[in-house]
Amino acid sequence: SLLHGCVNFRVHDMEFSRFSHAGLSIRGRDARGVVYASDFLSNYKCQPTPVDCLGYGVVIAGDADLPRPPLALGTEDAVFVEDSYFHDNRHGIASNYGSRYVARHNTFVTTPRTRDFGMIDAHGRQDGSSQGSRSWEIYDNTLRMQSPAMVAADGISLRGGDGVVFGNTLEAGIAYVASLRNETCSGVYPLADQIREAYVWDNDWNPVPGYNPDSIWVSASCLPYIQEGRDFFRFARVGYLPYTYPHPLRS
């Protein structure tokens, strides 16, 4: 665990395997640094209720007790995860509590036992929590189903925050590029920390027969709250430029 807002950290050339909660946990409102060239393997374990099935490669959390940070896409103010390999995790990356992260140039592989959980995740505000994820930048990743002929898999699952999703390759068997929803879709718009500025464009994806034919899926209960042209868009965010790659801390 890297706690209390570590700044300018580097985690690299590591393997995190078979943890029942998280291989790597990064927490703090102003956490900033880079994780790269590492493997996250089979971090997944099912236990009796109320624990159920947990297991994450990287958990990125802000600070639930501090004010929600500003939207700062394309800057160094995020946790960067790049050039790493994720296999058989509940979520390869999970986030919450005002977190800001960038996932780029990674490979995510799901398996029959983890396929129902998003490979790349962002939590929204839940009952009992003070805030959800703040931002995500997800680009130039490869998402893969270990056995695509068997079943369909979840890919990028976003339940709160704002950001960009582009240039990703989603191979056969993944039901959509991104699912957009909220933890609870009831109340007056806008809901707390819900998706308001999601830009999804130029991803390589093909529909899965028998599943959602659209590259972006919004759950029926969330349709009044997450609408195309108001809360999400299928084109590039005006003025957005990705932060320097590779991350300068790697040099």
N, C-alpha and C positions, 0 to 999 in steps of 0.2 A: 504493500500500500504506500502511495505517495500522498500524504495528507496535508491539510491546511494551506493549500495554494502554493505548491512548489512551482518555482519559476526557472525556466531555461534548463529543464532536465532533459537527459537523454537516456532512453532505455533501448538497447539494441543487441542483436545476436544472442537472443535468449529463447528458451523453450518453456512454455507454461502448459502443463498437461495434467488432466484428470482432477482438477479442483472442483469441489462441490458447490462453490459460490462463484468466485472470480479468480482468474489467473493473475490479473493486474488490476488494481483499483486506484483511481486517481481522483482526489477530492479536494475541492476548494474553489471559491468563486473566481479567483484570478489565476487558477492553474494554467501554466503555459509551458509547452515543451514538445518533444517529439519521441514517438515510439516507432522503431523501424527494424527491418530485417530480422523479425522474430516470428516464432511459430506458436500458435494457440490451438491445442489439440485436445478434443474430447473433454472439455470443461462442461460437464453435464451430469446431474445426478437426481434421481427421483427418490423422495422420502415421503413418509406419511403426512397427510393433511395435519396442520395447516401449511407445512413447508412446501409440499408438492415438488415440482421439478424445477430446479435452478441450475445455473452454470453458465458463466459468461467468460469470454476471452478477456475483454477490456471493459471495465465499468468506469464511466466518466461522470462525475457528479459535481455540481457546484456547491453552494452553501444555502440550505433552506432558510437560514435565519438572517441572511443578508439581502439587501435590495436586489431585484432582478437586474442583471447587467445589460448594457446597451447592445443592440445588434451591430456587430462589427465584422461583417463578412469580408473575406479577402485580406485580413490583417493577421499579425502574429498572435493576436489575443485569442488563442484556442489551444486545445490539445490536438496534436497532429498524429495520426496513425497512418504510416505509409510503408509500402514495400514489405508487407508481412503476409503470413499465410494463416488462415483460420479453417479448421476442419472439425465438424461434429460438436459445435457449441450450441447451447440454447440460443443465445445471441452472440455473434462475434464481437460486436460493439453494442453496449447498452448505455443509455444516458438519462440523467434526471437532474432536478434541483438547480435550474439555472445554468446548466452546463453548455459549453461551446466546444465543438469538435470538428475536425476535418478528417475524413477517411478517403485516402487516395492511393491508387496504384497497389491495391491489395487483391488477394484472391480469397474468396469465401466459398467454402464447400459445406453444404448441408447433407444430412443423411436421413434415411427413413425415420429414425427416432427423433430427430430434431427439426424435421421439415416444416412443422406447423408454427414455428417461431421465426420471426424475422431475423435474417442474417445480420442486418444492420438496423438498429433500433433507436428510437427516441421516445421516451416516456413523456406524457403530458401531466397536467396537474391531477392528482388523485385525491380521493377522500382522505383527509388526515395529513396531506402534505401541503406545504405553503406555495410551491411553484413547480412547474414542469421544466423540461429542457428549453434552453434559449435558442440555440442555433446549431445547424449542421450543414456541412459542405461535403457532398458525397460525389466523387467523380473519378473516372478512369479506373474503376475497379472491375474485376471479373467475379460474377456470382454463378455458382454451379451446383446442380443437384447430382449427388453421387450416382444415383440410379434413375435418370430422367424418364426411362420407359415405364417405371413402376407407378409413380404418383406425382402430383404437383406439389411444389414447395413454395413457402413464403420467401420474399426477397427483402425489400427495403420497407420497413414498417414504421411509420411516423405518426405519433399520437400527440404531438405538441411542438411548439417552437416554429422557427422559420429558417429558410435556407435554400440551397440549390442542389439539384440532382442532375448530373449530365455526364455524357461520355462513358457511361458504364456499359459493360457487355453482360447480358443475362442469358445464359445458355438454356437449352431445352429443358422444359419441366418447371419453369418458374412462372407463376400465375400472373404476374404483373410487374411493371417496373417499380411502382411505389403504391403502397396503401396509405391513405390519408384519413385519419379519424381522430376522435377525442376520447379520453378515458370514459367520460359520461356525456352523452349528447342530449342534454335537457337543460332548459333554462333560457335566459335571454341572451341573444347574440350581441357582442362576441363573448364566448365563454372564456374564462380565465386561462391564459397561456395557450389558447388554441392556435392552430395553424392559421396565419393571416397572410403570409408572404412566402409561398412555396413556388419555386420555379423548377420545372422538370422538362428537359429537352435533350434531343440528340442522344438517346440511349438505344443501344442495339438489342432489340427484344422481339420475340415472335409469340403470338397468342398460343395458349395451350388449349387444345380441343376440349370442349365441355366446361371450360372455366371462363372467367371474365374476359371478354374480347377486347377490352380497353387497357391501355398501358397504365392508366391511373385508376385505382379503385377507391371509391369513397363508400363507406358503409351506409346502408339506407337510412339508419337513424341519424346519421350525421349530415345528410344532404342539406337540411336547412341551414346548417352552420358552416359547412365547408363547400363553397361554390366556386366553379370555374369562372374566371374573369374578375373575381372579387378576392378570393382567398388563395387560389392556386392558378398557375399559368403554364402554358405549354411552349414557352419561348424563353430566351436568355434574359436574365435580369439586367436591365439597362445599367451600364457603368460598372458591372461586376468584373473584377479581374482576380484570378486565383493568386494566392500567395506563392512566393518563390518556391520552386521545386528543383532539386531536393531541398528539404528544409535547411536553412543556413547553419543551424546548430550541428548538422552532420559533417560539416567541412572541418 
